[in-house]
């Protein structure tokens, strides 16, 4: 009951944000109508599908690096089930939790590694988004330095990237773990001793440095498809913005949608994208809000496909977990 209430509160919050944007002209229905063409729908469907395939490949690569016996088709089905859960079900169980459940259920003798692979996959995804936004600063360095708001966001992005880099290096390194005595200390603490197993499993992934680097590279390509799709939306709406604008705003906008305050980031994404684009390029109009709305609609269509896989894969245990979470 509590989970259902939380879900419906999130829907209400998203609906209020969307209404506010439309009512105040920050998201124009004319812009959305211009994008609802057969060509735009087809391009969006293909771009988002390719994006999901590459992001799934990132996860697949992590699993295979640790010797998991999985196929690209299996992990892609689970990825789409995760997309479906992010959109559709009145539960606090998110897509990542569902993926972790299924992969752990199929790899019962390696459950910690299975669940951790999903967490690492998500962390590397966020890390890549921050990296891409930082790279965009190089394309437009003088502008960023001369704009106080953009400069502040770039500095915050840099600090977050440095912080995540340090955490990943420490987490993946068994040598640093021994030097800092992290695992040995956790094992001595009654409440936190189970975290020691998480660190040990993470260090196993850290031994596959080439797989980690390959996952980051694959993730960059996948996220660039999202950037290109938003650029296409911009061209349809007649926006003339620099490549640096898109490369800075789109990844940071997706970082904002990761906040679990609305289903699939609806509403929050519109506000974040609108703010970022308007701050970076005041002449962008409602491009930011229209672009993420179009992206979310395309993602929803893949979530519908994910529901078909869910019907095929679903189990009573998972349904019980979804109802009680």
C-alpha positions, 0 to 999 in steps of 0.5 A: 500500500505504501509503495502504491501511494509513493508511486501515485505521489510521484505521478502527481508530482510529474503531472504538476511539473508538466502542467506548469511547463505547458501553462507557462509556455515552457513546453509548447504543444506546437513543438510536440506536434511538429515532432509527431511525424512518421519520420521523427517517430521512426528516428526516435525509436531507432536511436533509442533502441540503438542507445539501449542496445549499446548500454545493454552491451556495457552490462553484458561486457561486465558480466562476460568479463567475470565469466558469466554465461549470458548472451546479448539477447538475454541481457537485452531482454532484461534491460527492456524489462527494466525500462518497463518497470521504470515506467509502468508498475505502481511499485518502488521496485525500479528497473535496476532492482528487477535486473538484479533480481533476475540475473541473481536468480539465474546465477544463484552461486554468484549472487553478490557479483550478479547484483553488483554488476547492475550497480557498477553498470549504473555507476559507469553510466552516470560517470560517462555522462559527467565525462561527456559534459566535461569534454564539452567544456573543451569545445567552448572553453572561453564561453564557459569561463565567461558565463558564471552559471555555466562555469559553476555547473562545469566546476560542480561536474568536475568535482563530481567526476573527480569524486567518482573517479577516486571512489571507483579507483579505491573500490576496484583496487585490491592493493588500495583496499589492503593499504587502507584496510577497508575490507578487513575493517568492515569484517570486524564491524557487526553491522557492516560486515556484509559490505566486505563481500561487496568490496571483495566482489567489486575488486574482482571486477576491478581485475578486468581493467580492459572490460571496465575501460571498454564499458566506459567507451561503449557507454560514451558511444551509446550516450552520444546517440542520445545527444545526436537524437536531441540535435535532430529534435533541435533541427526539426524545431529550427534551433541553431545551437552549437555542438558544445551546447548539446554535449554539455546539456544533454548528459547533465540533463540525464543525470538529473532524471536519475533522481528517483522523484518521478516515474522515469524522470518525467517532469524532472527531466523537462525542468532540468533540460529546459533550465540547462538549455536556456542557461547555456543558450537563451535562444533555445526556446522550449527545445530542452523540454520538447527534446526530453519529452520526445525521448521519454515517449520513445523510451516508453515505446521500448518499455512496452516491448519490455512488458512482453519480455516481462510476461515471458520472464515473470515469476511469483516471487518477483511479483510478490516483491513488487507488491511488498516493496 
